Amino acid sequence: MSRDYAGLTDPNAEYTMRDLSSSAMGLGADRGPRDVEITDVQTTMVDGNFPWTLVRVYTDAGVVGTGEAYWGAGVPELIERMTPFVVGENPLDIDRLYEHLIQKMSGEGSVEGVTVTAISGIEVALHDLAGKLLEVPAYQLLGGKYRDEMRVYCDCHTEAEADPEACADEAERVVEELGYDALKFDLDVPSGHEKDRANRHLRPGEIRHKAEIVERVTERVRDRADVAFDCHWTFSASSAKRLAAAIEEYDVWWLEDPVPPENLAVQESVTESTLTPIAVGENRYRVTELRRLIEDGAVDIVAPDMPKVGGMRETRKIADVANQYYVPVAMHNVASPVGTMASAQIGAAISNALAVEYHSYELPWWGDLVEGTVIENGSIEIPEEPGLGVTLDLDAVAEHMVAGETLFDPA
């Protein structure tokens, strides 16, 4: 798996990474024990309920950082393409390396999409690596800690998701048996009243069915749990407004992504039309896109997906903008324990964090991918170990790899 990248950088490029190095900026080349160089970046994809792309950054000091990128076709290939741009560089220069990758990958579309996602995976691994080199937890690299544990909300499912009573039963089970006090259910589920889903219109029977799911679930758990409901960008503006109005009388934590994500003016109109809190952000990239949602009042709760949106520091920037408008942050998350813990580290470091999502409660081996326990009684205790505070179990990773994948080097 070890790779030789000598000579792979373009000698005719307008500038190279060394042009932006600390020594070139007059900071001095001799950093003593912090004079570390990146030697390689490797990926392995795990076949979970999503194809998790785990990322490792290797150094000449023998210290390895582990991160995760949001799943998506082509992400490992993009990370391999970016590897020559960071080999030979100091992993402690996280901001500089991140901005350089954004610049170098501009032709591949580093404004949004899978290119940003690929960069996110490297950036998360750099935080784990920097924390280990400096012997501090990742949250310390983000400014320190507001809380010792991070609340987790459980994305719930039933075999008959269209059955309101089954949803209520599952909500009660997850609260009573698994210890969560924060839940989410899908509302883009069949009701039996659909005629033409392509036009995004909700018929009266569909509105009543979705409102019944909300009523049954919220009434069943009452004060024992907050409950959010996800629409996955399914409905028209008018239908979204009618649905949001129909559930205003219930204790809804938030209604997530009721309309497609592209038109921010429509999103704003939906949010302004209702007292039901609206959460948006999973399908937006970097602070430049999410800033518009927040500043235009198009969102009550912002929901960035950290391994997708741009990484840990970019998510921190989004949270800082949100905090200026008194908007809380509920991090969308479908990641393995690595990405989940990285999101929890951010949640510890920002004042306006509500919760981090957990999407794999039906996958019994999710926690086996790392040593120790990540989620317990509906929360994540923020570790004090250096870096992210999780260690991969490479045997478990190997057991659950996507077919045809190769395991990282063990170093």
C-alpha angles and dihedrals in degrees: 000000000000111000134202112221097175110141096006095113113091110257089199095054116123090243138355133216091264089062087067096041123124092248090054089053091054097257094124131254098241108082097157113212090002093060095106129149132208111240103179147351120215137179137203124185119220120207100229128140080296125025099259115206108212116196130200127192115202128203140195087245090066092245116129128200122208126206141155137231124206112262118267141133112274098016096119090047091051091050090051089051090052096047096088089056092063104031109109093022130116109258092210090071092080099156094046093048091047094051091045091054090049089053097043092048096046090111089058091052108266092174092081143334132050094338090063088045092054091049088049091060092055092044093053090049089051090056091052090047096046091049091053093047093048093037095234133117116260092249088064089060087057096053107281138289134307096176140021095220136030123225115236126207117207119224102220133204138180133201087243101037092172092062110094093200092051089052090051091049091052092047090055092046093051091049097044102035104028100035101235121148094185125060143170131203132186121249098183089087130124116273101179091246098086120124105164118005092179092074092055091227120145115215119215092259090053092052091050091048094051092045088052091055089051092047096048095046098044093044092049097053097028110165094356094081144012111236128203127187127215126212099178095221091296110135140069119250095257093046092048090052092049091049093047090050092048093058099041092103093061129077097259116170090201144326108231129215099338094168134036112282103234103078109063093183090060090047090053092050092052093049093048092049098065147046089219106103112247122212122198137158112090093105097044125090134222127344092286092067099037091046089066091053091052100041093046092052091242094136137046094190121023116218113192119176103226101206088048107036097060108290138275102317092044089053089050089053090051090050091050092054090046091051091057087061095040091247117148124224124232107179116223109222135175094159138127119258089280097060091036092056091045089055090048090052089056091046089055091052100049126070097216100054115133103176148316121244124241114200104172107066089125092054106086097196098049093105093045091076091078136036116259131008123309105178122033126169092348098308143080119232106220107239123229094210116113117275121001091339097234129105121205119239097220093194090058091045090052091049093055103036121135110262111275095020123131122222119243121257106277096232 
